Amino acid sequence: MTDSLVAIPATVLEPDGLDALASCVRALGDGRVVLVGAQRGSSGEVLDEFVVTAAVAARSPGSRVGVVARVGQGRAASVIAREATAAQLLGACEVLLLEGAAERCEDAARVITALCTPGTHTLRAGDEHVVDAPNLPQPSQPGRPAVRWRDGAALRGLVDGVPCDLGSVVDISDLDGLPAAHRGTLVVLDAPLAPAPRLAALLAR
């Protein structure tokens, strides 16, 4: 069974935005792994999700955090695996949620999962492939980061190399209607793009 997960929406990280985003993580983190995706800078630029999540995790001691990473867009699964491993070693990636077309996410998950195990790996999955590739250092905990992706209302993952439904996905636009933490459920919060302190204020109500 997978963890209880909640994915927070993108925000604008103005000055002090990281502290506000960390307060969002603390507000949502009771019994959940809080997933952080790409945020926006004050000029609209996309900020790297792994860097932002590592910074937020450092400001949220004791919270369980993970990363939402977009598949494709010129970034190979092997690169995502390396970034996810570095984030996991920093305590910032218990779960890696892949975002994109379900088939591409599954292919990427096969490569990432392989690279997060010891040894060198040769593997082809769709457009993703590695040849005699190691991933050093390895994650500090076997099975981490847990790699998941969404396929409609289903939360998917690999079990012994076989893609399986591991839970369900619930989209929430009313932040007052956040359901209780439940293992196997991914709650995706939907809110208009706004500065991080505004989201923190909504969650604190």
N, C-alpha and C positions, 0 to 999 in steps of 0.2 A: 504494500500500500504506500502510496506517495504521501508526502507531507501536505499539510494545509498551506495553500499558497495565496498570496494577494499581490497583484501587479499594480503599481501606482502609475498614474498618467504622467506624461511629459509636462515639465514645468519650465519656466524661464529662471535661470540661475543668475540673478543680479547679485550685487554685493550682499554678503551674509546668506545667500541662497542655499549654500551647502548645509548650514546650521538648520535652516528651516526644513530642508529636505530630510535631514536626520531626525528632526522632531516628528515628521510624517511617519518615518520608519518606526520610531518608538511608539507612536499612537496606534499603529496597525499591527505591531509585532506580537501581541499577546497570543501565543499558541500558533503563530504563523511564520512562514518564511516570506519576507517582503522582497519582491522582485523590482529592481530598478532598471529602467531602460534608458535609451539615449535622451538626454535633456537638451535644452536650448540655451545658448548664451544670450546676453542682452542685445546683441546685434542680429540674432536669429540663427547663428551658426549652430550646427549639430555638434554636441559634445560627446566624446567617447563614453559609452555606457560602462565599460570596465573601469576606466579611470574615475568616473563619477561615483560608482558604487563603492570602490575601495576607499575613496575619501569620506563617503557617507558612513561606511562601516566603522571607520576610525573614530567617528563622532557619535557612534551608537553602540558603546560597549554592552555586550550581553544580548544584543539583537541578532536574530538570524536573518541573513540577507542573501539574495541571489541576483542574477543578472538576466535581463531580457536582451537577446542579441539577434539582430537582423541577419538572416542568411542571404548570401549572394552579395550583390552590389560591389563586386570586385574583391571580396574578402573570402578566402578559401576556408573550408572547415578546419584545416590544419592550423591556420592562424587563430581561429576562434578557440581551438583546443589549447593552444599555448597561452592565449590571453586569459582563458577561464582558469587554467591551472595556476597562473600567477595570482589571479584574484582569490582563488581558493586558499592558497598558501597565506594570503593576507587576511583570511577570515571573511572574505567578501563574496563568496560564490558557493554556497551550499547546493544551490539548484541553478541550472542553466536552462532557461526557457528560450527555445529557438522560435523566431518569428518569421513568417513567410509562407509560401505555398507548402502544403503538408508533405507532398512528395519530396520536395527539395530539403525540407527539414529532416525527414527520415533519412535521406542520404547523408546529410551532414552529421546527424546523430550517430550513424554507424562509424564514421571516421573519428569523430570526437571521442566516442566511447572507447574505441580501440586505442587511441592515443593516450587515454587516461589509465591505461594498464601498462605494466612493465614490458620492456622488450622493444624490438623494432617491428614495424608493421608495413605490410604491402597490401593495399586494399583499394578497390574501385567500387564506388556506389554512385550511379548516375554520372553527373559531371564532376563529382569529387573523387580525388584519388591521391594516394600517398605511396611512395616506393621506399622500402627499407628505412622508414622514418621512426626515429625515437622521439620521445617527449620528455625531456629532462630539464628540471627536476620533475618528479611525479607528484600528483596531489598527495597531501599528507594523510588522507583517509580513503581507504578503498570504497569505491562506489560514489565518490564525490569528485566533481559536482554531479548530482543526478541530472541527467539530460532529458528534457521533456519538450514537447511541442503540442500545438493546438491543431485539431482537425474538426472544424465546426464547433459543436458543443462537447466534443470529447477531448480529454487530456491524454496524450499518447506518450509512450516511451518504449524502450527495448527491454525485453526480459529474455535473457539467454540468447540475445541476437534476434528475437522475434518481435516485431512491432505489435503492441497491445494497447487496448484502452485501459488506462490506469486511474481514470477518474472523470470528472465532468468540469465544464467551464461555465461560469455564471458571469454575465456582463451586468454591471451596476452603474447607473448614472446618478442615482440618488444616494449621495454619500451618507445620508442618515439611515439608509436601509441596508447597511453592511451586515450580511449574515454572520452568525457565530462561526468560529473556526471549526472546520470539519476536514479530517484527513481525506485526501483524494479529491478535494475541490480546489479549483483555481478561480479566484474572484478577480475579475478585471475591472478596475475602476476607470470610468470614462468621465472626464471633466474637460471643459474648455482650457486651452493653453493659457496659463496665467503665471505670474511670479510665484515661486515656491512658498513664500509666506502666506499667500492667499489660500493655497491648498492646506497648509498647516493649520490655518485658522478655521477652515471648514471642518477638518478632522477633529479639532479640539472642542467642537461645540457639544 
